[in-house]
Amino acid sequence: MMSFRRFLLKRIAISIVLTLVSVSVIFLVLRLLPGDPFSSLIASGGLSLEQVEELRAQYGLDEPIHVQYVKYLQSLLTLQFGYSLAQTRPVTEILFPRLLNTLILLVPALVTTAVVSSLLGMYAGWNRGSLFEKWSIVTTTFFRSTPVFITGIFFLMIFAYWLGWFPSFGMRSAIANPEGPVEKYVSMDFAEHYFLPFITATLYYSGDFLLLARNSVVERSGSEFLELHRAKGLSDMEQLARAGRNSMLPLVTYFALRMGMLFQGVITLEVVFAWPGIGRALVQAINQKDYPTIQAAVFIMAVAVIAMNLFADVLYAKLDPTVSAGEGEM
C-alpha cells in the first residue's frame, strides 16, 4: 500500500511539473515572436501609436515579462483566462463550447474504435495466417500511417464533392436553428455533418487497437491455460473469449493512454472539415496572435493530455501491482 501511495505521489508531482513546463513554454514562445496582436493595426493605419499603446496597457502587454508571467499563472490557476484580444469577449465563452464540440467528435470515435478494432484484432490473432488477418492488418496500418488530413481530404473529394452524399464542412447547415442543447447535437442535419469526420477519426485510431489486440492473442494462443481449455473440449469461440479476457490489460491501459493523446491530429482534422472545435479555434487564435485564447487552449489541451496519462499510469499500477512495487523499491 505504501509503495502505491509513493508511486501515486510521484506521478502527481511529475504531472504538475509537466503542466508548468508546457504553459511556461507557450508563454515564452508567444512573447519571443516578433510583434504583438496590435502591431498590424499601426502598419495598416487603423490606429495611431498612442491608441495602440493604450490597448497594450489595457491588456497588460506593456508590463515587464516577469509580471505578465505571474499574472498568467494566476489566471490559469483560477481558470480566469481573460478576454480575447481578437473577439473582445471572455475566452471561456469561446473555448468551452468549442471543447464540447471536439469531445463530441473524438470521444465516440475513440470508444468505437477501441471496441470494434479490439474485437477484430482478437479474431485476427486467433485466425493467424488467414486472409482476414492479412487484410485487416494492411487496411488499418494504411489508415494509421496516412496523415489524418490526407484521409479527410480524400473522403471529402469522394463523398462530399463527387457523390454529394454528405456536407463538405461545418457541424450543421447555415439554415439550421436548433432550439436547445439536445436538438443541437441530435438531428439528421448534425448526423450528416458528423459522419465524415467521425469515420476519418475512427479509421485513424483503428490500427493501434487492432494490432495490439491481435498481438496479445497471438502471444497467448499457445499458453498452457488454453491447452487445458482445449483438453476440456471448449469450442474455438470459448477459447478465444478466454484468450481475449487475458489480453485486456494492455488494451485497457492503452485506451487510457490513447485518451490522453485525444487531441493528437485534432487540429488538422477540424481544419479540413471546418469543425468548430478547440483545435480550429487555436489555429484562428494563432493567426490573430490572440494571446489569451492561445494560452487557454494550450493549457486545456495540456491538462487533458497529462491528466489522462496520469490516469493510465495509475490504472496500470492498479491492474499490475508489480509496477508500483518496483518503483517503490527504487
N, C-alpha and C positions, 0 to 999 in steps of 0.2 A: 504493500500500500504506500509505504514511504517512497519507494522508487518511482511509482507512478506519479505521486504528487510532485516530486522533484522534476520528473520529466515534463509534467504539465506546466510548472512554473518556468522552466527553461524555455519551452516553446512559446509561452505567452510573452516572455521578455524578448525573445528573438523577433516575434511578430510586431511588437511595439517599436523596436529599433528599425525594422524594415519599413514600417509605415512612416516613421520620422524621416528616414533617408529618402523615401520616394517623394514625399511632399516637399522636402527641402530642395531636392534636385530640380523639380519643376519650377519652384520659386526662383532659384538662381538662374535657370536657363532663360526664363522669361525676362529677367532683368538684364541679362547679358546680351540679349538680342538688340540690334541697332534700332533706335526709335522707340516710340511708345504708341498707345492707342490714339493719341491726339496729334501726332506729328503730321499725318496726312492732311489734317484739317488746315494746317498752316500752308502746306505746299499747294493745296487746291484753292487757297484764298477764301475758304469758307469762314474762317475765324482769324482774328488778329492774334499776335503773340501774347498780348495781355490776357485775352479771353481764354486762350489755351492754358496759360499759367494758372488762371483761376480754376479751370477744370482739374488740372493736376493737383492743386491744393485741396480741392473738394474731395477728391478720391484718395488723398494721402500719398500721391506719387512723387511729391516734392520733398518728402521726409527722407532722412538717412536710411540706407538699406537695412540696417540692423533694427531700426524702429519699425519699418514696414514688415520685417520678418516676424518680430514679436507679435504684432497685431494680426498678422496672417495666421500664426499658430493659435492665437486666442480665438479667432473666428472659426477655425477648424474644430477646436475642442468644444465650442458652444454650438456648432452647426449653424452659425450665423455667417453665411457666405457673402453677405453684402448685396450690392446692386450690380447688375450687368452694365458694363460701360457702353455696349452697343444698343441694348434694348431698354435701358433705364428702368428696369423693374427687378424685383428680387430674384436672385439666381435660383432660389429654391422653386419659385414658380415656373422657371424654365426647365430645370433639370429633373425634378421629381416625376412629373408626368412623362417625360422622355424615358426616364429609368424604368417606369412601369411598362412602357411600350417595348423596351428592349427585353425585359424579363418575360413578357407575354410571348415574345417571339422565340427566345432562346431556351428557356426552361422546358417547355413542352417538347421542343426539338431534341434536347439532350436526354430527357427522360425516355422519349420514344425510341431514340437510337440505342440507349443503354439496354432497354428491354428486348427490342426486336433483334438488334445485332448480336447481343449476347446469346440469345436462343439459337440464332442461325449459326453463330460461331461454335457453339457446343455441338450442334448437329453436324457441322462440317468436320470438327475434330473427331467425332465418333465414327464418321464415314470417311476416314482418311484415305486419300488417293482417288476418291470419287470425282466425277465431273462437277458435281455441285461444289465440292471443296475448292477445286481449281478456279471455277468461275467466280465464286464468292470472294476469294482472296484477290483475284485480279481486279474485279469491279470495285471493291471497297478501297483497295490500295490506290487505284487510279483516282478516285474522288478525294481521297485523303491527301494525295501528293499534289493534286491540282489546286492552285490558289483559289480561294472561295470566290473572288471577284470574277475569275475566268468562268467558273461554273455558272455563276449568276448571270453573266452576260450571255452565255450560251443558251440558258433556259429562256431568257428574255427574248432573244432573237427568234427562237423556235415557237414558243408557246404564247408570247405576247404580240410580237410583230408579224410573224409569218402566218401563224394559225389564228391569232386573235382570240384565244380561249380565255386569257387572263389579263387583267390590267397591267400596265408596264411600270407603274410607280405608285408610291404613297401607301397609306393604310386604309383609306376609304375614298370614295368618289367625292369630287368637289360639291356635288349637289346633295350629298348625304348630310342629314341633320339629326344625329342621334339625340334622343331626349334624355338619356341618363347613362350612367356608367355601364349598366348591363347591355343596353342597346348599342353602346359604343363598340363593344367587343363581341357581341352575339348577334350577327346578322349575315345574310348571304353576301352583302357587299363587302363586309370585312373579311369573310372567308375567301372570297375571290382574290382579294389583295394579299391575303395571308399565305396562300398556298405556295407560290413560287419561292419566296424567301424561306419558308418553313422547310420545304423539300431540299433546298440548297444547303441549309444548315444541317439537316439530318444526314444527308449523304456525306458532308464534310466530316462529321463526327463518327461515322459508322465504322471506318476502318479499324480504329484503335480497339473498340469493344469487341468486334468480331475476331480479330487476330488474338487478342488476349484470352477470350473465352475458348477459342479453338486450341491454342497452345496449352492452356490449363487442362483441358480434357485429354489432349494427346499425352501429356505427362502422366495423367492418372489412369489411362486406359489399360496399362499393363501392371497396375499395382496389385498387391496381394488381396486387398479387400474386395476388389472387383472379381478377382479369380474365385474368391469364396462365394460371391453372389452368383457367378456363373455355375459353380458347382451345386448351388441350391436350386438351380433351374429358373432363375429370374429371366424375364424377357429382355431383349435389347433395349427397349424403351425404359424399363425399370432400372436397368444398369446405367443407362445414360442419365436418368434423373438423379441417381446417387452420385455419379461422377460429376454432374453439374453442381450438385449441392456442395460437394467438396471443393469446387472451383470458385465459390462465391467470394472468398476472402480477397483475392486480388481484384475481382470485379467491383466489389463494394468500395474498396479503398481507392481504386482508380476512378470510380464515379465521383467520389468526393473531391479528388484532385481535379477532375475534369470540370466540376462545378467551380472550382477556384480559378480555372482558366476560361471561364464562361465568356469573358469579353474578348478572347483571342479571335481575331478575324471579324469582330462585330462592326468595326468602323467601315471596312471595305464592303461588308455585306449591306449595311444600312445606306451607304452612299450609292451603291449600284441600284438598289430598289427604292431609293428615296424614302426609306422607312424612317419615320420621325422618332428615332431613339436617341439614347445618350451619346452613342458614337458619332452620329451625324451632327448632333449639337456641338460636340467637341471640335469637329472639323470646321464648322461655321465660326465658332469662337476663336479658333486659331487664325483663320483668315482675317478676322476683325481685330485681332490682338486684344481680345476681351479677357483681361487677366482674371477677374473674379470667377468667370464662368469656366475658364480653362482649369484653374486651380481646384475648383469644386468638383468638376467632372473627373479629373485625375485622382483626386482624393477618394471619391466614391468608388471608382474602379479599383484603386489600390487596396482600399479596405476590404472590398469584396473578395479580391484575389487572395490576400493574406489571411483573411478570416477563414475562407474555405480550405486553404492549405493547412491552417492550424487544426480545423475540424478533421481533415483527413489524417493528420498525424495522430491526433487523439483517438480517432476511431480505429486506426491500425494498431495502436498500442493496446486498446481495449480488446480487440479481437485476437491479437497475438501478444500476450504479456511479456514474452521474451525481449521485445523491442525496448520497452521502458525499463525492464530489469537490467538489460545490457548497458543502457546509458547510465543507469543509476550506479553501476559498479565502476564506471569510468572516473 
